[in-house]
Amino acid sequence: MAVKVTRFNHTAFTVGDLDAVLPFFVEGLGFKQISRGPRDGELLSAMTGVAGVELEIAYVEGPGHWVELIQYKAPADRGTVRPRLCDAGAAHIALDVDDIEVAVAMAERYGFTSPGSMITSKAGPSTGRRVIYVRNAEGLTIEFMEARS
């Protein structure tokens, strides 16, 4: 028996520095910051299975979707992973943009670079659309897709 999903709630990314990432979403992409603050570490340790959690969470709202940005401040042994886009566990969000060149230039102002080149999709539901990935130094990956006319 399948579960009935009623809607998407949010997409989450763990980041190293909320102060560095929030301006990209709020100023660069024009998302609205919904909230920001610490959360109950004991409760989140129970949920995540990670002992000694201290964290701060910010929510931003884009068109029709929320993004949760999580900065863990403890435990001390936390690390950074930067999988290649082909590695299991890699994740990204895709955003339709009205001007893909402007989107890339804006992302570059916030420290994002492209691991590859802009392409025109030749198959699937994005056929004919220009597409490019951008990533920041931590590996946070955004896919910009030229909006359909």
PESUL-V963970 format. One record per backbone hydrogen bond with DSSP energy under -0.5 kcal/mol. CO is the residue of the C=O (numbers start at 1). NH is the residue of the N-H. Records with the same first field share a line. If there is no record, write none. Layout:
CO = NH / NH
//
This chain:
3 = 5
9 = 66
11 = 68
13 = 15 / 70
17 = 20 / 21
18 = 22
21 = 24 / 25
22 = 26
23 = 27 / 28
24 = 29
25 = 31
32 = 34 / 61
35 = 59
37 = 57
39 = 41
40 = 44
41 = 45
42 = 46
43 = 47
44 = 48
45 = 49
49 = 51
50 = 53
54 = 73 / 74
55 = 39
56 = 71
57 = 37
58 = 69
59 = 34 / 35
60 = 62 / 67
61 = 32
62 = 64 / 65
65 = 62
66 = 11
67 = 60 / 69
68 = 13 / 70
69 = 58
70 = 15 / 72
71 = 56
74 = 54
75 = 78
84 = 87
87 = 90
93 = 143
95 = 145
97 = 147
99 = 103
100 = 104
101 = 105
102 = 106
103 = 107
104 = 108
105 = 109
106 = 109 / 110
107 = 110 / 112
108 = 111
113 = 115 / 135
119 = 121 / 131
121 = 128
123 = 126
124 = 127
126 = 129
129 = 121
130 = 146
131 = 119
132 = 144
134 = 142
135 = 113
136 = 139
140 = 136
141 = 93
142 = 134 / 144
143 = 95
144 = 132
145 = 97
//
